[in-house]
Amino acid sequence: MADYEPVLLANIDKPDSHTLAVYQAGGGYRALRRALRDLSPAEVANKVRRSNLRGRGGAGFPTGLKWSFLPADHPGPVYLCVNADESEPGTFSNRVLLELDPHQVLEGTILSAYATRASTAYIYLRYEYPRAFRRLQAAIDECYAAGLLGKNILGTPFSLDVFLHRGAGAYVCGEETGLIESIEGKRAWPRIKPPFPAVEGLFRKPTVVNNVETLACVVHILDRGVEWFQSIGVPPTPGDPRDPGSYGPKLYCLSGHVNRPGCYEGPLGLTVRQVIDQWGGGVPGGRKVKAVVPGGLSTGLLSGEELDTPLDFNGPVQAGCLGLGTAGVVVLDETYPILDFLHTSCRFFAHESCGQCTPCREGTRWALEMIERIKAGRGRLRDLDLLAEIGDSIGILPGTTICGLADGAAWPIKTALAKFRGELEDAIRRGNPAGYAATDPVLAMTIHPNDRLVHAPAAPPPEVAPRGAAGPPSAGLQKA
């Protein structure tokens, strides 16, 4: 890693790195000029497909293969949506690119639109990034003024309009069909698939949705070549046809209990230990690492014994996590309770569930209420089994929800129970020494003492009353 040459972050330390003049002085838009002059759209798409670039937004789906799903004979229009809704906790790499090098993202957007025959691109930006919004809009304006956007770009037949669309800060808008619904001005409920966006997406037309970092990688594939891109990272696992490899540069976000948090660039496949020690400078006070979130909250947990797990698209899966995700690495030291991690995780996903799918809407809320009851000193060992049942019963993978938000909510629970169950059992025993072994049904939620529910006294047997006479009030639960 010592001799690695950054490419995605090569410009960010230059003064005025966000401007067109500085970007072009460093070779910016060189790849676009060559592609429009020398390559057809199909040739650009073929280069991206041969590179085995995989999406950097979380799923890791091959980008060129995704583009190939667009119908070849569709009369148009075709749309490109840029997913800049970076809402995965622990992730801020898109923000760095958009604030400090927006033209790199725009060049990737224009190249990708050319390859997919898109005539309009929408950049969906989360509302909480005001500086990125200003920088990106200024960069778009510069491109129009310089003939890099609009009609007949650089004197060629290719035309493209780019619009910046600000979201309202919902996690589910990071799911591509939820993003599409939001752009259309509707509630961001993910769509049932099929049809997939490549066939029927934005405004019911063929649509490609790509992540900010993915499009930045497209620039360097076209500029430096497929062979250069595949010289970085990890080749496919031998004998595994489902693993196309983990090639190219990657932005790693590092936060939590480390001395030097930040956004760093390296090849795919670095181990968690390398990221923490070489970039993060280790853990403050020399404390030990208890757990690590390898790729954003939804990927789950690695234990302190799994720090040699490679951060490629396959490594975290082999260690029981959901995947590489966004490579948002969050470090938890030995002083941090796993119960607090679970509370933070469950609270986030219960809040962000759109409510469309019952297993997700109810399951995330039940999990949160159980964790809150455990933290309030009324937990039972049986609750851990109930949490495991929730984790196994919600999400796309068991086939109960439309989008993957529920999977993201389940994996922190599943990995915490698998790797830190002993600590969680000890927390329950300490918090509820008299009742931790109880198995009787209890109210899941923590009820405030001033708003508790009590049973009213049982009413006496009613006397026989004349027809039409009012009977006694019924017994039941009343508010104290």
C-alpha positions, 0 to 999 in steps of 0.5 A, a space after each residue: 500500500 506504501 507505493 499506491 498512487 491515489 487516483 480518486 483523491 488525487 486532486 482534493 488537496 489542490 487549491 480550488 480543486 472543485 473548479 473546472 480550471 484546476 480539474 482540466 489542468 490535471 488532465 480532467 475531461 481528457 478521457 471524455 474528449 478521447 471517448 467522444 472522438 474515438 469510441 462508440 457508445 458500445 465500445 465505452 460500455 464494453 471497456 467498462 464491462 471488461 474491467 469488471 467494475 463493481 458498483 461502489 454503492 453497497 451491492 457490488 453488482 457489475 456495472 457493465 452488466 447492469 448497463 447491458 440490461 437496457 433494451 437495445 432497440 428502445 426509441 428513448 429517452 433513456 435516463 441516468 440517475 446518479 445516486 448521491 444520497 449517501 445515507 449509510 451510517 459511517 459513510 462519507 466518501 461521496 461527500 468528499 468527492 462532491 465537495 472537493 472534486 465534483 468535475 471528476 463525478 461529472 466526467 464519469 456521469 457524462 461518459 456513462 450517459 454516452 455509453 448508455 445512450 442517456 440524454 438526461 441525467 439526474 444527480 440525486 443529492 441528499 439534502 444534508 450536503 449543502 456545500 456539496 450542493 453548491 459546489 456541484 451546481 457551480 460545476 454543472 454551470 461551468 460545464 454548460 458554459 464550456 460546452 461539456 454539457 448541453 447540445 452537441 457536446 464538444 462539437 459531437 452529435 452527443 447531447 446531455 442535460 444534467 439536473 441536480 435533485 435534492 432529496 429530503 434525507 430518507 435512508 430508503 432513497 438510497 435504494 434505486 427504485 425509492 430514489 426514482 419514486 422520489 425524483 418523480 415527486 412521490 413518496 419514496 416507496 421502493 417498487 416491486 421488481 420486476 420490472 427492473 429500472 433498466 426496463 421501466 425506471 424513471 418516468 417508466 423509461 429505461 433507466 440506469 442508477 449508479 453510485 457517485 464513486 462508481 462513476 468516478 471509477 469510469 473516468 479512470 478506466 477510460 483514461 488509463 485502460 482496462 488492464 490498469 484497472 485490473 492490476 489493482 485489487 483482488 482477482 476472482 476466487 478460484 472455482 467460484 463463478 459468482 465472484 467476478 473479482 474485486 478490482 480497482 481503487 476504493 475509498 475507505 471511510 474510517 471513523 469511531 475509536 481511531 486516532 486519525 478518522 477520515 476518508 482514505 484511498 487504497 486498492 480493494 482487498 486491504 485488511 481491516 487491520 491495515 486500515 485501522 493501523 496504517 491509516 487510523 493510527 490505531 485505537 486511542 489509549 492503546 485500547 484493544 478493538 472489540 468490534 468493527 463495522 466493515 462497510 456501513 452499519 447495515 453490513 453487521 459486525 466483525 469481532 476483534 479476532 477477525 481484523 485480518 478479514 480483507 475488505 473486498 466484495 467477498 471477504 466480509 461475507 466469508 466472515 458472516 457480514 452482509 457484504 463490503 457495503 460502502 467500505 465505511 469502517 467504524 471501529 468500536 474499542 473494548 470499552 464500548 458495550 455491544 448492547 449500545 451498538 444494537 440500540 443505536 442500530 435498531 433505533 436507526 432502522 426503525 426510524 428509517 423503515 418506509 413502512 411499506 412492508 409489514 415484516 420490516 415495519 413491525 420487525 424493526 420496531 419490535 427489535 427496538 422495543 426489546 432492546 429498550 426493555 433490556 436497557 431499562 433492566 427488564 430483559 430476559 435471556 429469551 429476548 435474544 432468541 426472539 431478536 434472532 428470530 426477527 433477524 432471520 425473518 425480515 428482508 429480501 434474503 428470506 423473501 419477505 420485503 421489497 427492498 434491502 433495508 430490512 436486511 440491513 436492519 437484520 445483519 447488525 442483530 444477527 452478527 452481534 448475537 453470533 459473535 457477542 452473545 455472551 456479553 449480551 447475556 451478561 448485560 441482561 443478567 446484570 440488568 435484571 438479576 431477578 427476572 432474566 430467566 423468565 419466559 412469560 410474555 411481557 410488554 415489549 416496550 418500555 412504558 414510562 412510569 407516568 403513562 403506565 397501563 394497569 388492570 381495572 378492578 373486575 366488575 361484579 357479575 351483571 344483574 339481569 336488566 330489562 331490555 334496553 337498560 344499560 349494563 355495567 361498564 366492562 372491565 379492561 385496561 385503563 390508563 392510570 
